[in-house]
Amino acid sequence: MIETIRPPQNIRREIIDVPCGDTRLALHVWRPERIKGAVFYFHGLQSHAGWLWEVGPRFADNDIAFFVLDRRGSGISPGPRGEIPEAGTVLDDYAQAAAFVRAMIGDTVPLSLFGHCLGGSFMAALMCHEGFTTSYDAAVFCSSWLGRMHATLDADTRQTIASDRGEQLWDAGLRAADFTDETKYQHFIDHDDLAVRQLTRRSRAVLLDLEQRYLSGGPTTAPVPAATFVSGITDPIVDLEAAQSVFQELVAGRGALMRFPTDRHYLFYTDVSDDLVDWTSTYTLLQGVNRGV
Amino acid sequence: MDTAQIPQLPQTSPWQQHWQTRRDPFVDECLRARQSLLADLKDPAGAQARVLDDLIDIGAASLHWKEKGYDVIAADPGSFRSVLPIMRYNDFVDEIDRETRTKGGILSCSPVLRWLKTSGTTGTPKRVPYTLHWLLTYRIPAMKAMWGTCLEHHPEILAHPWATLDTQTVREDVYDFVHGVEHQAISNRHPQLNSRDWNPPWYESPWFGPDAPTSHAGRMYHRVRNLVGKDLHYISAINPSTLVSLRDLIAEHGAELVRDLREGTLYGKPWTDPDERAAAHLERTLAKAEFSLVDVWPSLTLYSCWLSASAELYRPRLDAVLPGVAKLPFMSCGTEGVTTIPVDDTLESQPLAVSQAYFEFVPAEVPLGALLDAGEKVGTLLYDEVEEGRDYHLIMSQGNGLYRLWTGDIYRVDRIEDGTPWIHFTHRDGVFHSFTGEKITEGQVTQAIRQGLAAGGLETGLYMCGPRWDELPSYTVVVEVPEPTDELDRELSGAIDRELSVINIEYASKRDSGRLAGLRVRTVAQGAIAAYVESRRQQGNATQYKYKPFQQDVDFVGALVSD
C-alpha cells in the first residue's frame, strides 16, 4: 500500500525503445523507487506521452509505475503522422509493449490498463485480441466514447469508410476548449507540434475495424477482474450514456461508473486531475491485496 | 484529547505561523546539509566518486546516451571523460528541444519540472532543465548548506519572523511556458514544486510572496515597508548592487515611507497599525546626509552577497552603506549549477562544492573554444590535479543531464585544504566585464552595435567598449562612422542600449532597476580606432598586441575623442 508518512520520492523518468513488430516504439515510464503497482496508459488520437508530464510523476510518487506507449506515428515514435497502421499491427504493438511491461514489473505487481478517449477504443479492442495474453488486474476507461462510429454513422456510411483506402486527410475537429478550461493547457494543446489533428481517410477504416472487434468480439477474451468507466459529470465530446452502455457489454455488466466534478473532456487538464490519479493509484494497488481466494 | 499537550501558537497571522512551524526544522535541515558538505570537503575523492556514479546512473538509460552509445560508461565509469565530449550549451540545444516535448528521459532519467531561463549568447534565453533529481539531490541541498553556514555563524538571523530579509530568491507568478512547462529564473522559487522544495520560514512572509510587486523598485519598497521599524538582523543578496540600491531606494522614497509608517498604510492605502516610533526614527535617519542602512536598522548584524571578482570593486561602497556589519559571501553559482559554497566568513575564496557536480579543469591559457571548434580532444584535470595560484576553465557535469559543460567561467585556485581546492571566480572567458551580474559578452555587444548602426543605415567597423565606473556604472562604446556628430552620439546611444537590452535580459533587468546607467556611444571618424590600435601596438609588444574591442577601462575614450 501507499506509504503515507514520507516525503516526495525521487522518481525516475525513462524512455525505453521497445521492439514492436518490424520497428521500435517509445515506451515512456515514470517509475517510483519501489514499484508496488503499474498503469499502462493508452493515449487518444492527438495526444501522446508528452502530455502526461504532471500525471506520470504523481502516479510514480504514489508508488505506481506509469507506462505510456507512443503509437506508431504518435509522439516521438517513428511512423508517418496521421496514419494508423492496420488494426492487427497496432494491437500486436500494444500486446508486445504490455508483455514487456509485465516482464519488467514482475508477475505479482498489480497492473491496470487505462484508456483515455480514443485510447479506450484501442484498449477495448486489445482486451478482445487473441494475441494479447498479458495478465492484468483492472481496466479503466476514461472519457472514452466506445463504439462511437457505430453509434453515430449509419451502415452505408460505415461501409463507405471501411472501404476507403484514400490518403487524403480527415480533420478530427478537436478543440482545445473542449478539453480544458485552463489557458496554460489550451495554449499547450494548440501549439503542440507532436499532436495529431488529422488522419488519413484509410486510418478511419482502421478505427472502424477496432470498434468492430470489440463490439462483435466482446465480452473480452478473458474475464476482466475489475473495470470502471470514469468521466466528468458531462463531456462536450462524448455521449457518456452510449459509451457506458458499450462498456458494460464489454465487461459483462461488471463495470463500475465514476464521475468527477468537471464538464471538460481531458480530465488530466482540469482540477480533478490529482484526484483521478490518486483514485486510479489506490484502485490499482488494491487489486494486489492477497485475499486468499 | 488533552489540549494542554498541544503546543499553543500565539495568535498570529498564517505567515507567522508558517515561520514558527518551519523555523526549527529549517535550522536542522540547513545545519545537517552543512555538516554533510563539510564531511565531503574532507573526503573530496569519495564525494566526486559518488557524484560520478550518480551522473552515470541518471544518464546511462537516457535516450541521448543510448543513441550515442554513451551508455557503455555504465560498465566502465573510468571512461566517462574519454567517451563523453566536452560540450557547450549550444551543443545541447537539439536534445533540449526534444526534451521540451518529452519533459524528461532525453538527457537524463528524471522528470523536468521546469525550465530555467537565463541569458544566452545569441539573445535567445537558455532553457536549462530543472529536474526532480537535480532539485532533490543537488540544488536544494546546496541552498541549505549555504544557509547552514549563515546560521552556524549568525543564529540571530532566525531570532524572530522579521529578522531576515532574503532578496536572493523571489516568488513570482510565471506566465512563460515551454510546451506547457514553466520557464523561469532559478531565483524564482514559485510555485513550490513539492514539500522538499525550497521552503524557508519566511516563504509565506508578505514581503516574499507572489503578491509583492514584480518591478525591482516596487518589490524593494514592499520589502522595506514591511521591515522598517523591525529588528532586522540580516540582509541577504546575490549582487552587491542590490544592497546599494536598497539604501538608495530608501533615500528616494523616504517621505513616502515615513507617511506610510505614520498612517499605517501601504502605498497610501490602509494596511496595518500606525507606527509613529518607526516613522520618527526613519525621519531622523533621512535627515542625515549620508545615512547608512545601519542607521535605518541599528539591529543589523550580517549581510551577504558576491564579494569577489568584479563584485569586489563594490566593497568600499558596501562599507559605507553597511558600516561595521559582518559579511558572508554568497555561493559561486549560476543557473547551470553550483560551483562553490561558503563554509566560513572567508570573503575571497570558497571550497569547490565537490558534492554538487563532477568537476574538471583546463588551464586558462589553453584556447579551449578554438580547440573545441577544431574538433580536437582536450585533456582535463581533476580536482586533485590543479595547482595553487593558477587559473582554469571550469567544466562541470551536473545532475540535470548537462554533462561536461564548459561553463566559460575562469576560476583561480587559491589553496588546497584537506585535498579540496579553494577557488574563486575571476572572469568569464571572452567576457570583458560584468558590473552586477549582467555578463555582457563580446558577441552580444557586437550584435547590439551592428543592429543599432544598421537601423541608421550605417555599417559596423571597429569599435571599442569599456566599463565606466561611477555612482551609477555604465558602458561606453566608441564607434567609427562617416560623419561623427553629437546628435548621432545620442541617437546611437539610445538605439544600441535598446538592442543590448533585448539581447541580454540581465542587462535589461539592471537597466530597468536603475543599477546601470544607459550605454553611451561616442562616434569617431572612420580609421580613428585603427590608428589608435596601431599607436598602442608601437608602444608595447608589437607582435603580441592585437585589437581588442573589449577593454578593462575607458582610457581609450580620452585618446579617441576630443571633447
HADDOCK unambig.tbl for C-alpha pairs under 7 A between the chains (distance, minus, plus):
assign (segid A and resid 7 and name CA) (segid B and resid 195 and name CA) 6.86 0.50 0.50
assign (segid A and resid 8 and name CA) (segid B and resid 194 and name CA) 6.91 0.50 0.50
assign (segid A and resid 8 and name CA) (segid B and resid 195 and name CA) 6.91 0.50 0.50
assign (segid A and resid 8 and name CA) (segid B and resid 196 and name CA) 6.92 0.50 0.50
assign (segid A and resid 10 and name CA) (segid B and resid 132 and name CA) 6.71 0.50 0.50
assign (segid A and resid 10 and name CA) (segid B and resid 133 and name CA) 6.04 0.50 0.50
assign (segid A and resid 11 and name CA) (segid B and resid 110 and name CA) 6.94 0.50 0.50
assign (segid A and resid 12 and name CA) (segid B and resid 109 and name CA) 5.53 0.50 0.50
assign (segid A and resid 12 and name CA) (segid B and resid 110 and name CA) 4.82 0.50 0.50
assign (segid A and resid 12 and name CA) (segid B and resid 111 and name CA) 6.77 0.50 0.50
assign (segid A and resid 13 and name CA) (segid B and resid 104 and name CA) 6.08 0.50 0.50
assign (segid A and resid 13 and name CA) (segid B and resid 105 and name CA) 5.44 0.50 0.50
assign (segid A and resid 13 and name CA) (segid B and resid 109 and name CA) 4.77 0.50 0.50
assign (segid A and resid 13 and name CA) (segid B and resid 110 and name CA) 4.66 0.50 0.50
assign (segid A and resid 13 and name CA) (segid B and resid 111 and name CA) 5.37 0.50 0.50
assign (segid A and resid 14 and name CA) (segid B and resid 62 and name CA) 6.48 0.50 0.50
assign (segid A and resid 14 and name CA) (segid B and resid 105 and name CA) 4.59 0.50 0.50
assign (segid A and resid 14 and name CA) (segid B and resid 109 and name CA) 5.15 0.50 0.50
assign (segid A and resid 15 and name CA) (segid B and resid 62 and name CA) 6.97 0.50 0.50
assign (segid A and resid 15 and name CA) (segid B and resid 63 and name CA) 6.42 0.50 0.50
assign (segid A and resid 15 and name CA) (segid B and resid 105 and name CA) 5.45 0.50 0.50
assign (segid A and resid 50 and name CA) (segid B and resid 101 and name CA) 5.77 0.50 0.50
assign (segid A and resid 50 and name CA) (segid B and resid 102 and name CA) 4.62 0.50 0.50
assign (segid A and resid 50 and name CA) (segid B and resid 103 and name CA) 6.72 0.50 0.50
assign (segid A and resid 53 and name CA) (segid B and resid 103 and name CA) 6.18 0.50 0.50
assign (segid A and resid 184 and name CA) (segid B and resid 180 and name CA) 6.40 0.50 0.50
assign (segid A and resid 185 and name CA) (segid B and resid 180 and name CA) 6.43 0.50 0.50
assign (segid A and resid 188 and name CA) (segid B and resid 179 and name CA) 5.42 0.50 0.50
assign (segid A and resid 188 and name CA) (segid B and resid 180 and name CA) 5.07 0.50 0.50
assign (segid A and resid 192 and name CA) (segid B and resid 179 and name CA) 6.65 0.50 0.50
